[in-house]
Amino acid sequence: MSTAMRFFAGLFVVCLLLVTPSQAEQINLDYQAVMQVRSSNSFQVLDNKSHVIGIAKFRGLAIFPDEKVVVHRYEGWFDLIQGSGKFHGHALWAFDDGSKLEAAYDGNAKTTENGSVDVSATFHDFTGTGRFENVSGSGSFSGRRLDDFQNGGSTYVKGRLALEVNQ
């Protein structure tokens, strides 16, 4: 093979490496979390006692199947009529290795007959650090808030995250 042919063959390999997409790692994470309200501020809407808007900060622990327990936080706003309505916020999972995973969520709350509140939401707009750098994906959670914000807002959820981390 001539020098020119070797040069062009090498150039072709380099070009292939540059245009070949990087490998993405698929990560599926299921978790259960127990959360408590850290703080909450709410206001009646137009003097209607059954309609409140506000901001709440939840903090707790998320437990993954491999028995890893991580600090888990939800912070966001809510708009509820008689305890049912919409909420939106941001979630954070802080792992022991220093990696962090964050996502926005949009959800719905529905008051049950016994006074607790069923919650469900979907995650979007993931960002991360450490092993979650360059993350994208989707996910959801559902569960129940067992008592009102004034009494701690004890909440449990089950969640599922379908992530792609680009190398």
Secondary structure as the mmCIF struct_conf table of DSSP 4:
data_model
#
loop_
_struct_conf.conf_type_id
_struct_conf.id
_struct_conf.beg_label_comp_id
_struct_conf.beg_label_asym_id
_struct_conf.beg_label_seq_id
_struct_conf.end_label_comp_id
_struct_conf.end_label_asym_id
_struct_conf.end_label_seq_id
HELX_RH_AL_P HELX_RH_AL_P1 THR A 3 VAL A 19
BEND BEND1 THR A 20 THR A 20
HELX_LH_PP_P HELX_LH_PP_P1 PRO A 21 GLN A 23
STRN STRN1 ALA A 24 VAL A 45
TURN_TY1_P TURN_TY1_P1 LEU A 46 ASP A 47
STRN STRN2 ASN A 48 ILE A 63
TURN_TY1_P TURN_TY1_P2 PRO A 65 ASP A 66
STRN STRN3 VAL A 69 ILE A 81
TURN_TY1_P TURN_TY1_P3 GLN A 82 GLY A 83
STRN STRN4 SER A 84 ALA A 94
TURN_TY1_P TURN_TY1_P4 ASP A 96 ASP A 97
BEND BEND2 GLY A 98 GLY A 98
STRN STRN5 LYS A 100 THR A 111
TURN_TY1_P TURN_TY1_P5 GLU A 113 ASN A 114
BEND BEND3 GLY A 115 GLY A 115
STRN STRN6 VAL A 117 THR A 129
HELX_RH_3T_P HELX_RH_3T_P1 GLY A 130 PHE A 132
TURN_TY1_P TURN_TY1_P6 GLU A 133 ASN A 134
STRN STRN7 VAL A 135 ARG A 145
BEND BEND4 ASP A 147 ASP A 147
HELX_RH_3T_P HELX_RH_3T_P2 PHE A 149 ASN A 151
TURN_TY1_P TURN_TY1_P7 GLY A 152 GLY A 152
STRN STRN8 THR A 155 ASN A 166
#
